[in-house]
Structure formats: C-alpha cells, structure tokens
Amino acid sequence: MEVVGDNYPPPPTKAFIARIISMVKMALLVCLLFGQNPFALLNIPTPAAFS
C-alpha cells in the first residue's frame, strides 16, 4: 500500500479572505515605513503604545 500525503486545499472563500488579510497587512507595513499613521487613515484613535 502506498500512501501519498498532500496539503488539503482550502475553500475558495477562505483562500480569498486570507489573501485580502495579507494585502491589508502589507499596506499597513508600507504606511509605517513611510511614516504614515495607519490609525488616522482608518479613522481609529491611535493607541498610546503606538505613539
């Protein structure tokens, strides 16, 4: 008997959500690198730990 292992592909909706989260994370990193406050862009109060 031969057993071949492989990754189970995620459902398309979960793969899409994961891709969107990854893009948002990269966009926030770019904002931080260029000195932009991502919280102000999102209309969220800046946490004390960030400032």
N, C-alpha and C positions, 0 to 999 in steps of 0.2 A: 504494500500500500504506500503510495506517495502522497505526502501532504505538502501543499504549496501555500505559503502564507502571503497575504497581501493586505494592504490597507483597505478598509471599507469606505467607499466614497460617501461624503456627507450629502444630505439632501440639498437640492439646489438653493432653497431659501436660506438655509444656514450657511452655505458657502457664500452667498451674496451678502449676508449680514456680516460675516467675518471679513470680507473684502472691504465693505464700507467702513467698518471699525478701523481697519488697518489704514485706510486712506485718511480718516479723520485724525488718527494718531500721528501720522506723518505730517499732516498740515499743522497740527499743534506744535510739533517739534520745529518746523520751519519758522513758525511765528516766534518761538522762543529764541531761535538762533538769530533772527533779525531784530530782536529787541521789542517785539510787539507783545502787548499784554493780551493773551487769548481770552481771558475772562471778560475784559472790556468789550472785545469783539462779539462775545456771546451774550452780552448784557447780564452777566453774573457778577456779583460782588467779589472782588479779589480777596482770597483768604489771607489771613495775617501771616501764615507761614510762607506764602509766596512773595510777599512784599517785604 
